Amino acid sequence: MAPYALPVGIVGTLVSVVLFVYTRYDADRVGVSRPLLWSLATSGTLVAGVVMYLFTSAPLPGVIMTANTGTVLYGFERELTRRDEQPAEPGQLPFGPGESESVDDRLASGDAGPVSGDDPTARSQSADGRPAEPTDAEDVADPR
């Protein structure tokens, strides 16, 4: 057994317990459905990562990905819950095929799309509404 195994195991266990408690508290506060399940998912994947690190020869990037999976998925679920008025449904997209957010919904959420001048491919217009002539700063065909 490696000399660092005991400290890593102790720290991993303590961090897992703290993560479980905090996830449960945060999920209750935000209103995420099934807070106990999310608490188990976040702390369980961390424990799995610590066990893989200590007792297997798994590559370190895989161990890190395993340890972070539950926390990342909980972050997505939390964002969906805070964004929508309804609780998030696992396995269901917010919009069905062919549906999209209406312009009014985007304006209300503050995501109205690009503002004039944000689109680098858009050409500027003169005062009378006609497209302006290309300048040196814009892509112009090279005469060479």
C-alpha positions in Angstrom: 0.0 0.0 0.0 1.3 3.4 -0.9 2.2 5.8 1.9 -0.2 8.4 0.6 -3.2 6.1 0.5 -4.4 6.8 4.1 -4.4 10.6 3.8 -6.0 10.5 0.4 -8.7 8.2 1.7 -9.4 10.3 4.7 -9.5 13.6 2.7 -11.6 11.9 0.0 -14.1 10.7 2.6 -14.4 14.1 4.3 -14.8 15.9 1.0 -17.4 13.4 -0.1 -19.4 13.9 3.1 -19.2 17.7 2.8 -20.2 17.5 -0.9 -23.2 15.3 0.1 -24.4 17.8 2.7 -23.9 20.9 0.6 -25.6 19.3 -2.5 -28.6 18.3 -0.4 -28.8 21.8 1.1 -28.4 23.5 -2.3 -30.9 21.3 -4.0 -33.5 21.9 -1.3 -32.9 25.7 -1.5 -33.0 25.9 -5.3 -35.9 23.5 -5.7 -34.2 20.7 -7.7 -36.3 17.6 -7.8 -35.0 14.5 -5.9 -32.3 16.3 -3.8 -31.3 13.0 -2.1 -30.6 11.3 -5.4 -28.5 14.3 -6.6 -26.6 14.3 -3.3 -25.8 10.6 -3.7 -24.8 11.1 -7.3 -22.3 13.9 -6.5 -20.7 12.3 -3.5 -20.9 8.8 -5.0 -19.0 9.6 -8.1 -16.3 11.4 -6.0 -15.9 8.3 -3.8 -15.7 6.1 -7.0 -12.9 8.4 -8.3 -11.0 8.2 -5.0 -11.3 4.4 -5.0 -10.1 4.2 -8.6 -7.2 6.4 -7.7 -6.2 4.3 -4.7 -6.9 0.8 -5.9 -6.7 0.6 -9.6 -4.2 1.5 -12.3 -6.7 3.6 -14.2 -5.3 6.7 -16.0 -5.5 9.9 -14.0 -7.7 11.8 -16.6 -10.3 9.0 -16.4 -10.2 9.1 -12.6 -10.7 12.9 -12.6 -13.6 12.6 -15.1 -15.3 9.9 -12.9 -14.9 12.0 -9.7 -16.4 15.1 -11.4 -19.3 13.5 -13.3 -21.9 13.8 -10.6 -21.1 17.4 -9.7 -21.2 18.4 -13.4 -24.5 16.7 -14.0 -26.0 18.3 -10.9 -24.8 21.7 -12.1 -26.7 21.2 -15.4 -29.8 20.1 -13.5 -29.5 23.0 -11.2 -29.2 25.5 -14.1 -32.3 24.0 -15.8 -34.3 24.2 -12.6 -33.4 27.8 -11.9 -34.0 28.8 -15.6 -37.4 27.3 -16.1 -40.6 27.9 -14.2 -41.3 24.1 -14.1 -39.1 21.5 -12.5 -36.7 19.9 -15.0 -37.7 16.5 -16.4 -34.8 14.1 -16.9 -34.6 12.8 -20.5 -36.7 15.6 -22.0 -35.5 18.6 -23.9 -37.0 22.0 -23.1 -38.4 22.3 -26.6 -39.7 19.7 -28.9 -38.7 19.1 -32.5 -39.3 22.2 -34.6 -40.2 24.3 -31.6 -38.0 27.2 -30.4 -38.1 29.9 -27.9 -40.3 32.8 -29.0 -38.8 36.3 -29.4 -40.8 37.5 -26.3 -39.3 34.7 -24.2 -35.8 35.6 -25.3 -36.4 39.2 -24.6 -37.7 38.4 -21.1 -34.7 36.2 -20.4 -32.3 38.8 -21.6 -31.0 36.7 -24.5 -32.4 38.7 -27.4 -29.6 37.7 -29.8 -26.8 39.7 -31.4 -26.9 43.4 -31.1 -26.2 45.6 -34.2 -22.5 45.4 -34.8 -21.9 42.1 -33.1 -22.2 40.1 -36.3 -18.8 40.3 -38.1 -20.3 39.1 -41.4 -23.0 41.8 -41.5 -22.2 44.8 -43.7 -22.8 48.3 -42.5 -25.5 50.4 -44.1 -25.4 54.0 -45.2 -27.9 56.5 -43.8 -30.3 55.9 -46.7 -30.4 52.1 -46.0 -28.2 51.0 -48.9 -25.2 48.7 -48.1 -22.0 50.7 -47.5 -19.0 50.2 -49.8 -16.4 47.7 -48.4 -13.5 49.3 -46.5 -10.0 48.1 -46.1 -10.9 46.5 -42.7 -13.5 44.2 -44.3 -12.7 41.2 -46.4 -12.2 42.4 -50.0 -11.0 40.2 -52.8 -7.3 40.5 -53.3 -6.6 42.0 -56.7 -3.3 40.1 -57.1 
